[in-house]
Amino acid sequence: MTSRVMLVSPAISGALREARFDDGCPLDATGAARARSAAGSLPAADRMLASPTVRCRETASALGLDATAVAALAGLDVGRWRGRTLAELGADEPQAVAEWLADPAAAPHGGESVHRLCARVGVWLEEAARLPGRTLAVVEPEVVRAATVRVLGAPESAFWRIDVAPLVATEFSGRAGRWNVRLGSALGPAERSPG
């Protein structure tokens, strides 16, 4: 049985635009409009899921998906850093930021480490691999990074070297525990048939 998982990153929000750790802010007007214009551009899916964040749920809705929020697909819990920018943290806690970026097991913010995120997403992927058909999920960029690291068998230090733009689909397909990855298909306006 071939498993298919498509992960879609959320549209732009104020936090994403400001390079601020997610603090529950909604999509901005541009992000919502872009997601609405891409509605209908995704393939049919047997399961539609979303990270429980506001921007992922709003993106799924704007894309016309009736997605169920799944805790296992939550973004990285950055603890007390929530709502702050990396620039602010670099000025206030340079040692903690350096440790966090260098060591996947570090969690100086009191939240979840990159290592734990990769493990959590890896478990979810193993479960998704046992389901027939296609799973489509709108997830935070760090969930896409964690899934990519896992399926490629890359070291967790590679997590920070993967860029995930807004409204991009990353596809995983495979069987017998071996995955293939198709990176970075930008979502655009759905093609409408004439008439």
C-alpha positions in Angstrom: 0.0 0.0 0.0 1.3 3.4 -0.9 0.9 6.2 1.6 0.4 9.8 0.6 0.7 12.7 2.9 0.6 16.4 1.8 1.6 19.1 4.3 0.6 22.6 3.4 2.1 25.6 5.2 -0.2 28.3 6.4 -0.8 31.6 4.7 1.0 34.7 6.0 -0.1 36.2 9.3 1.2 39.2 11.3 3.5 36.9 13.4 4.9 35.3 10.3 5.4 38.6 8.6 7.2 40.0 11.6 9.3 36.8 12.2 7.7 36.5 15.6 7.0 33.2 17.3 3.3 32.4 16.9 1.2 34.0 19.5 -2.2 33.0 18.2 -2.7 35.9 15.8 -5.0 35.4 12.8 -4.1 35.5 9.1 -3.6 39.0 7.8 -5.8 40.2 4.9 -3.2 39.4 2.2 -2.7 35.9 3.6 -6.4 35.2 3.8 -7.0 36.5 0.3 -4.2 34.4 -1.1 -5.4 31.3 0.6 -9.0 31.9 -0.7 -7.6 32.3 -4.3 -5.9 28.9 -4.0 -9.1 27.1 -2.9 -9.8 24.2 -5.1 -6.2 23.8 -6.2 -5.4 20.9 -3.8 -6.0 17.2 -4.7 -8.9 15.3 -3.1 -8.0 13.8 0.2 -9.4 11.0 2.4 -8.5 12.9 5.6 -8.1 16.7 6.1 -6.3 17.8 9.2 -4.7 21.0 10.6 -2.4 22.1 13.3 -4.5 23.5 16.1 -3.1 27.1 15.7 -5.4 29.9 14.6 -3.4 30.6 11.4 -3.5 26.9 10.3 -7.2 26.5 11.0 -8.0 29.8 9.2 -5.8 28.8 6.2 -7.6 25.4 6.0 -10.9 27.2 6.1 -9.9 29.7 3.4 -8.7 26.8 1.2 -12.2 25.3 1.5 -11.0 22.3 3.6 -13.2 20.9 6.4 -10.1 20.1 8.5 -9.9 18.5 11.9 -7.4 20.1 14.3 -4.9 17.4 15.6 -2.8 18.0 18.6 0.0 15.8 17.3 0.5 18.3 14.4 0.9 21.3 16.7 3.8 23.6 16.0 6.9 23.8 18.2 6.0 24.9 21.7 8.5 27.7 22.3 7.4 28.3 25.9 8.1 31.7 27.3 9.4 32.9 23.9 5.9 32.9 22.4 5.1 36.2 20.7 8.7 37.4 20.7 10.9 37.9 17.7 14.2 36.1 17.2 15.9 39.5 17.1 14.5 40.5 20.5 15.6 37.2 22.0 19.1 37.4 20.4 19.5 40.8 22.2 18.0 39.6 25.5 19.2 36.0 25.6 22.0 35.5 23.1 23.4 32.4 24.9 20.1 30.7 25.1 19.3 31.4 21.4 22.7 30.1 20.4 22.2 26.9 22.4 18.7 26.4 21.0 19.9 26.8 17.4 23.0 24.6 17.8 21.5 21.7 19.9 18.3 20.0 18.8 17.8 18.7 22.3 17.9 22.1 23.9 14.8 23.9 25.1 16.0 27.0 27.0 12.6 28.6 26.5 10.9 26.0 28.7 8.9 24.5 25.9 9.6 21.7 23.4 13.0 20.9 21.9 13.4 20.4 18.1 14.3 16.7 19.0 11.0 16.2 20.7 9.1 17.9 17.9 10.8 15.6 15.3 10.0 12.5 17.4 6.4 13.6 17.8 5.9 14.3 14.1 7.8 11.0 13.3 5.2 9.0 15.3 2.4 10.8 13.5 3.9 10.0 10.1 4.2 6.3 11.1 0.5 6.3 11.9 -0.4 8.2 8.7 1.6 5.6 6.7 -0.8 2.9 7.9 -3.9 4.7 6.5 -5.1 4.1 2.9 -5.4 7.1 0.6 -4.2 10.6 0.9 -3.9 12.7 4.1 -3.8 16.5 3.6 -2.9 18.7 6.5 -2.3 22.4 7.0 0.5 22.6 9.4 3.1 25.0 10.9 6.3 25.4 8.9 8.3 23.6 11.7 6.1 20.5 11.4 7.0 20.4 7.7 10.7 20.7 8.6 10.4 18.0 11.2 8.6 15.6 8.8 11.2 16.3 6.1 14.1 15.6 8.5 12.4 12.3 9.6 11.6 10.9 6.1 15.0 11.7 4.8 16.8 10.3 7.8 18.7 13.6 8.1 20.3 14.7 11.3 18.0 16.9 13.4 20.6 19.7 13.1 19.3 20.0 9.4 16.0 21.2 10.8 17.1 24.9 10.7 18.4 24.5 7.1 14.9 23.9 5.6 13.0 26.9 4.6 9.2 26.6 4.3 7.4 29.5 2.6 3.7 30.3 3.2 1.1 28.4 1.2 3.5 25.7 -0.1 2.7 22.0 -0.3 5.2 19.3 0.5 4.3 15.8 -0.5 5.5 12.6 1.0 4.7 9.2 -0.6 6.0 5.8 0.2 5.5 2.2 1.2 7.2 -0.2 3.5 8.7 2.5 5.7 10.5 4.2 2.8 9.4 7.7 1.9 9.9 10.0 -1.1 9.7 13.8 -0.8 8.4 16.4 -3.3 9.3 19.8 -1.9 7.9 23.2 -2.3 4.9 23.3 -4.7 3.5 26.8 -4.3 -0.3 27.0 -4.1 -1.8 29.4 -6.6 -5.3 30.3 -7.8 -7.2 27.2 -8.7 -7.6 26.6 -12.4 -11.3 27.0 -13.3 -12.8 25.2 -16.2 -14.4 27.4 -18.7 -18.2 27.8 -18.6 
